[in-house]
Amino acid sequence: MNTFRVISTTNCVKCTATKRMFTKQGVPFEDLAAEDVPDIVEEAKASGATSFPIVIAPDGSWWFDFRKDLIDSWAKSQHVWRTDVA
């Protein structure tokens, strides 16, 4: 896997914010509906996830909830630059 995977639910504000931030930072991601990957959702919940989105990084690490700090950090470490800056 060489892109982020964002597991989201319908009408999830934090899911939308996460996907918007990935797009804004130019970070590629795969958008997955929670109902399409119940095994991943259950594994994340068993490991402590309490909300959506669930985000799986290319290195296999993961987090849940909207985490601008982690998206920004990853984008900077990979030299991905924001697309909205002139």
C-alpha positions, 0 to 999 in steps of 0.5 A, a space after each residue: 500500500 503506498 497511499 493513505 486509506 481513509 475509512 469513513 461514514 456517511 454524513 461524518 464531518 470529521 471524515 469530510 475534513 480529513 479527506 479535504 485536508 489530504 486533498 489540500 495538502 496534495 496527499 493521495 488517499 483511497 476513500 473507503 466506506 466503513 460498511 465495505 470494510 467491516 473487518 478493518 473497522 472491527 480491528 480498529 475498534 478492538 485496538 481503541 478507535 472510538 470514532 471515524 474516520 479511521 486512517 491507515 498510513 502507507 507504513 501501516 500505522 493508523 489513527 482515528 478522528 480528524 488529525 490535521 497535525 498528523 496529515 501536515 507532518 506526513 505531508 512535510 516529511 514527504 515534501 508534499 506541498 499544499 496546492 492552494 499556495 501561490 
